[in-house]
Amino acid sequence: MTAKPEQFPAIPMPLTRPAFDEDEIAEVRKVLASGWVTQGPAVAAFEKAFGERHQVAHALATTSCTAALHLGVLALNLQPGDEVIVPSFTWITSAHCAEYVGAKAVFCDVDPTTFNIDVKSMEAALTPKTRAIIAVHLFGLSADMDAINAVAKKRNIPVIEDAACAIGTTYRGKPVGSLGDLACFSFHPRKAITTGEGGMVTTQSSDLANEVAAFRNHGANRTKSTTDPKPWSMGTFDHLGMNLRLSDIQAGVGLAQMRKLDTLLAHRRQCAQGYHERLGGISWLRRPLEPQGYGHMYQSYVLWVREGGMEFRNKVMLHLEKEGIQTRPGTMAVHNTAFYRDKYKLRPEDFPQSTACEQQTITVPIFPGMAEKDLDRVAQALKSVSA
Ligand SMILES: Cc1ncc(COP(=O)(O)O)c(C=O)c1O
């Protein structure tokens, strides 16, 4: 049951439209019939499938990528006064996760050709207080993990991959999710697979996995729980934990989605290729780049408007809206948001490339089931804008 276009009456061509069929319904039915709707076998099976696909020893399902990032900084034991380096051009929770534990989000700039972390700017942001780096694989393109890890390793700083957008992508042939100390994924409906809301932490480290599991589950420390449980055994609670567990109902949806992942990824890449061929002749825009060795799964297809700054970019977006095509800016420059601007007295020019990315990017629709004629329609609308 692919969601029907008429369920989105206000937006003839939405940015995204999740694809479900009888598979998801069957999995959810199974979970409901079993009566085991949380902390059960569907979550375990979803975690196993996701972990195997990303070649990691541990995968822990959670309620969102924001929750996954929060669990990541807790597992790394970040403290008030610690600093965490975050590229400014990202979704805001890449930075918020540091602030949740009283640490400070310290921004660096991005490379506008890839939209990912600028390693020189990242190095310039290092201080003796730096305790973690958040490496974002924005829009599904992997960040330069070798360069980031080399800097981090020299100073013994852990790296969290924010792989919210990058399910199933690769870097130099290896799946993302296994390239830093921890990685965090999102199953929001704009991602390659969705459980409505949902997220996953992946790691190769048993110690970090145990910490994540404890913070996810009210602080119950699974390594210290008794091996001979009695009816009165409550386990050991030595963390200030939360409840950030994914339900088995959602995991059932996730399991069915995982079986389609390769097909969904192939289709996204086909759509990206289709856009690439159609948009080559438009002088005022730059198509997304895919450097050699860096996987791109096109969670978003993001265009760079070369001319006319934000004013012209907005004109293009309004034109597409009139044509019934939904668009969004690529994402935000987090240092320009009121929270960070006011807290740390930041100015747009402090991270000029991130500010330019915020002002000069457009995301166009890409979703399961998108057809050639849909690509034609978006391309035609873009071509009919005059610079
Ligand atoms: C880079 C990045 N990080 C984190 C998130 C947060 O994900 P979630 O909505 O699952 O909390 C998003 C969401 O789009 C994202 O794009």
The ligand as an SDF file (V2000), in Angstrom:
LIG
                    3D

 16 16  0  0  0  0  0  0  0  0999 V2000
   21.7450   15.4490   10.0860 C   0  0  0  0  0  0  0  0  0  0  0  0
   20.5760   15.1310   10.9710 C   0  0  0  0  0  0  0  0  0  0  0  0
   20.7930   14.8170   12.2570 N   0  0  0  0  0  0  0  0  0  0  0  0
   19.7770   14.5130   13.0900 C   0  0  0  0  0  0  0  0  0  0  0  0
   18.4700   14.5200   12.6610 C   0  0  0  0  0  0  0  0  0  0  0  0
   17.3740   14.2100   13.6360 C   0  0  0  0  0  0  0  0  0  0  0  0
   16.6740   13.0320   13.2940 O   0  0  0  0  0  0  0  0  0  0  0  0
   15.2860   12.6680   14.0000 P   0  0  0  0  0  0  0  0  0  0  0  0
   14.2370   13.4840   13.3130 O   0  0  0  0  0  0  0  0  0  0  0  0
   15.1140   11.1940   13.7600 O   0  0  0  0  0  0  0  0  0  0  0  0
   15.4200   12.9950   15.4280 O   0  0  0  0  0  0  0  0  0  0  0  0
   18.1910   14.8430   11.3390 C   0  0  0  0  0  0  0  0  0  0  0  0
   16.8070   14.8650   10.8560 C   0  0  0  0  0  0  0  0  0  0  0  0
   16.5080   15.1360    9.7290 O   0  0  0  0  0  0  0  0  0  0  0  0
   19.2690   15.1520   10.4640 C   0  0  0  0  0  0  0  0  0  0  0  0
   19.0520   15.5070    9.1920 O   0  0  0  0  0  0  0  0  0  0  0  0
  1  2  1  0
  2  3  1  0
  2 15  2  0
  3  4  2  0
  4  5  1  0
  5  6  1  0
  5 12  2  0
  6  7  1  0
  7  8  1  0
  8  9  2  0
  8 10  1  0
  8 11  1  0
 12 13  1  0
 12 15  1  0
 13 14  2  0
 15 16  1  0
M  END
$$$$
